[in-house]
């Protein structure tokens, strides 16, 4: 299973706000995640979509990539806390309040879904296992 990762460092939003948007796309297919980000009403969604497209481009450059973008999905998406800018805001009576301007590091990891291979004898054994259970159920009723 081929994986690729992309990171945006120092995005001007808090990690908590970015984490809310990350929760929306984690585990989804890439096309579905990009559509969800396009209609999300958070400013960080644009930055997250950019990182997601970068992760897909990174995966396409790898040797083991199968070439099918529809099979890609978001394995991990998270926002870590970045450096904070501390500023001072004047307050009444000569006091000063501290303003913390937070930033976040956004990380998106994408991978290919493995192909589902059907087992040849699986249907016959499952059908044989269900028949006695059905007979027992009808005898009780």
C-alpha beads as a LAMMPS data file, in Angstrom:
LAMMPS data file: protein, C-alpha beads

141 atoms
140 bonds

1 atom types
1 bond types

-500.0 500.0 xlo xhi
-500.0 500.0 ylo yhi
-500.0 500.0 zlo zhi

Masses

1 110.0

Atoms # bond

1 1 1 0.000 0.000 0.000
2 1 1 1.569 3.244 -1.186
3 1 1 1.212 6.308 1.049
4 1 1 2.178 9.957 0.679
5 1 1 2.027 12.938 2.989
6 1 1 1.916 16.721 2.659
7 1 1 2.264 19.372 5.349
8 1 1 1.514 23.080 5.526
9 1 1 3.348 24.769 8.354
10 1 1 2.417 28.004 10.090
11 1 1 -1.142 28.376 8.789
12 1 1 -2.778 31.338 10.566
13 1 1 -5.567 29.560 12.405
14 1 1 -5.793 27.697 15.652
15 1 1 -5.216 23.953 15.678
16 1 1 -8.607 23.434 17.324
17 1 1 -10.499 25.154 14.496
18 1 1 -8.479 23.304 11.853
19 1 1 -9.104 20.016 13.647
20 1 1 -12.864 20.434 13.206
21 1 1 -12.434 20.554 9.429
22 1 1 -9.939 17.660 9.495
23 1 1 -12.543 15.485 11.207
24 1 1 -14.893 16.008 8.248
25 1 1 -12.556 14.529 5.629
26 1 1 -10.688 11.816 7.535
27 1 1 -11.350 8.393 5.992
28 1 1 -13.153 9.731 2.904
29 1 1 -12.142 9.309 -0.709
30 1 1 -10.029 12.105 -2.173
31 1 1 -12.711 13.373 -4.578
32 1 1 -15.356 13.283 -1.850
33 1 1 -13.040 15.101 0.580
34 1 1 -12.259 17.854 -1.938
35 1 1 -15.989 18.328 -2.574
36 1 1 -16.663 18.535 1.165
37 1 1 -13.882 21.102 1.630
38 1 1 -15.177 23.215 -1.240
39 1 1 -18.515 23.731 0.516
40 1 1 -17.207 24.020 4.083
41 1 1 -17.732 27.494 5.480
42 1 1 -14.400 27.693 7.317
43 1 1 -11.433 29.677 6.029
44 1 1 -8.989 26.884 6.838
45 1 1 -10.825 24.577 4.386
46 1 1 -9.076 26.291 1.446
47 1 1 -5.659 25.670 2.993
48 1 1 -6.592 22.071 3.770
49 1 1 -7.752 21.471 0.184
50 1 1 -4.413 22.794 -1.044
51 1 1 -2.534 20.391 1.243
52 1 1 -4.751 17.488 0.118
53 1 1 -4.028 18.194 -3.558
54 1 1 -0.320 18.356 -2.719
55 1 1 -0.467 14.970 -0.988
56 1 1 -2.157 13.452 -4.060
57 1 1 0.563 14.939 -6.283
58 1 1 3.234 13.497 -3.979
59 1 1 1.620 10.058 -4.224
60 1 1 1.505 10.230 -8.021
61 1 1 5.285 10.721 -8.097
62 1 1 5.980 7.486 -6.221
63 1 1 7.027 4.290 -7.999
64 1 1 4.359 1.920 -6.650
65 1 1 1.373 4.129 -7.574
66 1 1 -1.257 2.249 -9.600
67 1 1 -2.529 5.301 -11.476
68 1 1 -6.163 5.242 -10.331
69 1 1 -7.008 8.440 -8.435
70 1 1 -10.519 7.192 -7.629
71 1 1 -9.014 4.563 -5.281
72 1 1 -7.208 7.171 -3.148
73 1 1 -8.506 8.035 0.315
74 1 1 -7.471 10.193 3.273
75 1 1 -5.702 7.934 5.774
76 1 1 -4.853 10.651 8.291
77 1 1 -5.608 14.338 8.613
78 1 1 -4.611 16.318 11.664
79 1 1 -3.639 19.802 12.824
80 1 1 -0.844 20.328 15.328
81 1 1 -0.226 23.545 17.188
82 1 1 2.335 25.871 15.602
83 1 1 4.147 28.877 17.022
84 1 1 2.035 31.632 18.584
85 1 1 2.574 35.363 18.126
86 1 1 2.152 37.286 21.374
87 1 1 0.873 40.835 21.008
88 1 1 -0.244 43.518 23.481
89 1 1 -3.572 45.336 23.256
90 1 1 -4.088 48.519 25.258
91 1 1 -6.775 48.265 27.917
92 1 1 -8.508 50.861 30.138
93 1 1 -6.700 52.583 33.022
94 1 1 -3.223 52.006 31.627
95 1 1 -3.451 48.219 31.630
96 1 1 -2.541 45.925 28.765
97 1 1 -4.185 42.712 27.587
98 1 1 -2.261 39.988 25.824
99 1 1 -3.470 38.831 22.406
100 1 1 -2.256 35.409 21.246
101 1 1 -2.328 34.897 17.474
102 1 1 -2.131 31.163 17.003
103 1 1 -0.928 29.117 14.051
104 1 1 -1.184 25.466 13.098
105 1 1 0.658 22.806 11.115
106 1 1 -1.731 20.908 8.814
107 1 1 -0.832 17.354 7.763
108 1 1 -2.710 15.138 5.303
109 1 1 -1.740 11.543 4.468
110 1 1 -3.321 9.733 1.498
111 1 1 -3.089 6.119 0.336
112 1 1 -4.549 3.726 -2.219
113 1 1 -7.377 1.447 -1.161
114 1 1 -6.403 -2.203 -1.653
115 1 1 -8.292 -4.054 -4.376
116 1 1 -10.997 -6.362 -3.067
117 1 1 -10.354 -9.907 -4.276
118 1 1 -13.360 -12.219 -4.209
119 1 1 -12.811 -15.691 -2.771
120 1 1 -14.054 -18.544 -4.950
121 1 1 -15.452 -20.904 -2.315
122 1 1 -16.672 -18.271 0.124
123 1 1 -20.241 -18.058 -1.211
124 1 1 -20.827 -21.825 -1.063
125 1 1 -19.606 -22.218 2.518
126 1 1 -21.622 -19.212 3.701
127 1 1 -24.796 -20.523 2.062
128 1 1 -24.295 -23.959 3.672
129 1 1 -23.793 -22.353 7.102
130 1 1 -26.992 -20.285 6.799
131 1 1 -29.326 -23.184 5.858
132 1 1 -29.328 -24.986 9.258
133 1 1 -29.816 -21.692 11.060
134 1 1 -32.866 -20.931 8.933
135 1 1 -34.357 -24.352 9.645
136 1 1 -33.899 -23.898 13.367
137 1 1 -35.536 -20.480 13.205
138 1 1 -38.623 -21.789 11.395
139 1 1 -39.036 -24.762 13.753
140 1 1 -39.259 -22.454 16.780
141 1 1 -41.859 -20.212 15.244

Bonds

1 1 1 2
2 1 2 3
3 1 3 4
4 1 4 5
5 1 5 6
6 1 6 7
7 1 7 8
8 1 8 9
9 1 9 10
10 1 10 11
11 1 11 12
12 1 12 13
13 1 13 14
14 1 14 15
15 1 15 16
16 1 16 17
17 1 17 18
18 1 18 19
19 1 19 20
20 1 20 21
21 1 21 22
22 1 22 23
23 1 23 24
24 1 24 25
25 1 25 26
26 1 26 27
27 1 27 28
28 1 28 29
29 1 29 30
30 1 30 31
31 1 31 32
32 1 32 33
33 1 33 34
34 1 34 35
35 1 35 36
36 1 36 37
37 1 37 38
38 1 38 39
39 1 39 40
40 1 40 41
41 1 41 42
42 1 42 43
43 1 43 44
44 1 44 45
45 1 45 46
46 1 46 47
47 1 47 48
48 1 48 49
49 1 49 50
50 1 50 51
51 1 51 52
52 1 52 53
53 1 53 54
54 1 54 55
55 1 55 56
56 1 56 57
57 1 57 58
58 1 58 59
59 1 59 60
60 1 60 61
61 1 61 62
62 1 62 63
63 1 63 64
64 1 64 65
65 1 65 66
66 1 66 67
67 1 67 68
68 1 68 69
69 1 69 70
70 1 70 71
71 1 71 72
72 1 72 73
73 1 73 74
74 1 74 75
75 1 75 76
76 1 76 77
77 1 77 78
78 1 78 79
79 1 79 80
80 1 80 81
81 1 81 82
82 1 82 83
83 1 83 84
84 1 84 85
85 1 85 86
86 1 86 87
87 1 87 88
88 1 88 89
89 1 89 90
90 1 90 91
91 1 91 92
92 1 92 93
93 1 93 94
94 1 94 95
95 1 95 96
96 1 96 97
97 1 97 98
98 1 98 99
99 1 99 100
100 1 100 101
101 1 101 102
102 1 102 103
103 1 103 104
104 1 104 105
105 1 105 106
106 1 106 107
107 1 107 108
108 1 108 109
109 1 109 110
110 1 110 111
111 1 111 112
112 1 112 113
113 1 113 114
114 1 114 115
115 1 115 116
116 1 116 117
117 1 117 118
118 1 118 119
119 1 119 120
120 1 120 121
121 1 121 122
122 1 122 123
123 1 123 124
124 1 124 125
125 1 125 126
126 1 126 127
127 1 127 128
128 1 128 129
129 1 129 130
130 1 130 131
131 1 131 132
132 1 132 133
133 1 133 134
134 1 134 135
135 1 135 136
136 1 136 137
137 1 137 138
138 1 138 139
139 1 139 140
140 1 140 141
